Amino acid sequence: MLSDRFLPEYDFSETHEILINASATHVYSKLRTLNLGQSAIISWLLRLRGFRTPFFSIAEFERFGFATLAEVPNEEWLMGLVGQFWRPTGNM
């Protein structure tokens, strides 16, 4: 996993799996344009952080300071953020 490059040692690990009836290429292309704001939970978490936008895509995450750390196209994508998470906006 790409995350092992950035966090080689950790105290806890959890994995989940879901079967999607589509090719990895199709799913991966949709990921970049997915409106995360349509999810009630994600929308609530975004509002909690002060993000008020009806459409929230991966591009919006990048606009707010997230960065792609590593990527294997059509297989795995790792994003990260540096911030002060005890502050409402992460001090960004």
Secondary structure as GFF3:
##gff-version 3
##sequence-region A 1 92
A	DSSP	alpha_helix	3	6	.	.	.	ID=ss1
A	DSSP	alpha_helix	24	31	.	.	.	ID=ss2
A	DSSP	three_ten_helix	36	38	.	.	.	ID=ss3
A	DSSP	alpha_helix	40	48	.	.	.	ID=ss4
A	DSSP	alpha_helix	58	63	.	.	.	ID=ss5
A	DSSP	beta_strand	67	72	.	.	.	ID=ss6
A	DSSP	beta_strand	76	80	.	.	.	ID=ss7
###
